[in-house]
Amino acid sequence: MDEHMDVAPPAADSVLDHVPMRNEDGDIRHEFVEEIARAIEAGDSASLRACVAELHEADLGDLIGALEPDDRVRLVELTGADFDFSALNEVDEAVREEILEELPPETVAEGVRELESDDAVELLETLDQAEQEEILEKLPLKERVALERSLLYPENSAGRRMQTEFIAVPQDFTVGQAIDYMRETPDLPDRFYEIYVVDKDQHWQGAVPLDVLLRARRPIALAELTDEDRRRVSVLEDQEEVARMFGKYNLVAAPVLDTQDRLVGVITVDDVVDVIEEEADEDLKALGGVTSDEELSDTFLTIARGRFNWLLVNLATAFLASSVLGLFEGQLEKMVALAVLAPIVASQGGNAATQTMTVAVRALATRELGSSNAWRVVMREGLVGLVNGLAFAVITGIAAVAWFKIPGLGIVIGLAIICNLVAGALGGILIPMALERVRADPAVASGTFVTTVTDVVGFFSFLGIATLWFGLR
């Protein structure tokens, strides 16, 4: 063997070779994060490159979120071309913005070039327009134009969610020509489930699923296999409606057409899963009075500012409910038990209303609740409130008598519980339906209104019935 022959340097060890990333519960190991942090501090580019090359984009996103802010940018810089920028779509928006703002536009542009168009749009849309333009200027003209067009569509539209990489062939192609075209074209999408047939002006003609294409003989004309009634979406359609269509018709992919029926993109099921998660997260936060853009990585001042306005609204409605107590000030002074028990009535009604409201808001969001079945559902919820009201009237009445040794108090609080649970059940469904009718988001506004109704009805019914029953003035 020639002693002067060049020998390739040994491959760098990855941190994953000696420290697993996740524990048995699937959580990221603290030891793994510490090893990565030490490699970043030492500038060990080779080891970091070997590590990120093995990680899925979702795992890389979890690692970025676990690192200290300064280490996140250094990780991207040290791993260079091996860093998968799609991992930045897996982290909180605040973390993503922080990283992108620290990186040179040239670095971000190179990372964006490696992404599918929908992932690139998702990455860029969180930046302000000046930063977007600075990065887009570094891209080749064709890629820049495609991304700029997608960014012009409304924020939650199909146009923002679609990827512009798809396979479109002329309507006069045969099966053999379509297969040869796919074999010879280097820039195919990473994953695709059907090919689309268009005319010379890119107008939509139909779709051919891959399984149908591969089962057909080469001489057969594509026109014979084309599904002209294939479900499709408009670039301006709301992403929530697109997700609903995917779920209803079990779609894996759907073509996206512009206002002139020209094929401009495709939405796939992985995009729809993201939409479903985002919408569910937004609704859950809204029900708790939290802004949809609040993230765990936000500073305490950002979070406090975002929650302040809704807490202020709740304070105003709390004063309204408390004003009902002021109407019965004399009665409360004569019978202290009323002041002790009144919050129980209001609380039970509020809890019952929250249960109904949660179901109603979800049913409205999924279009399961509409004008065709509204009356039946409202009646059902009213009966649920009545049945539970009767049950808790007995339980609460017995407890009140045992506590205060006043026999009539059990009847008073029992009647009030029935009134408030029925009011809570009806308010929990009627208020979201009313908000939906006036085009307000039921998830955002229902909670405060429903709580106010149950507090007011609870206090007024309990104290009003007690005033009549005991002859208080």
Salt bridges, closest charged atoms under 4 A:
GLU3 OE2 - HIS4 NE2 3.51
GLU34 OE2 - HIS30 NE2 2.80
GLU35 OE2 - ARG38 NH2 3.04
ASP59 OD1 - ARG22 NH2 2.75
ASP62 OD2 - ARG22 NH2 2.54
GLU77 OE1 - ARG74 NH1 3.82
ASP82 OD2 - ARG49 NH1 2.95
GLU98 OE2 - ARG72 NH1 3.42
GLU106 OE2 - LYS138 NZ 3.43
GLU125 OE1 - ARG160 NH1 2.73
GLU143 OE1 - ARG113 NE 3.45
ASP180 OD1 - ARG183 NH1 3.85
ASP180 OD2 - ARG218 NH2 2.73
GLU194 OE1 - ARG230 NE 2.96
ASP199 OD2 - HIS203 ND1 3.38
ASP201 OD2 - LYS200 NZ 3.44
ASP211 OD2 - ARG215 NH1 3.31
GLU240 OE2 - ARG244 NH2 3.77
GLU241 OE2 - ARG244 NH1 2.79
GLU241 OE2 - ARG367 NH2 2.81
ASP258 OD2 - ARG262 NE 2.81
GLU278 OE2 - ARG161 NH2 2.51
ASP281 OD2 - LYS285 NZ 3.28
GLU294 OE2 - ARG307 NH2 2.58
GLU381 OE2 - ARG380 NH2 2.62
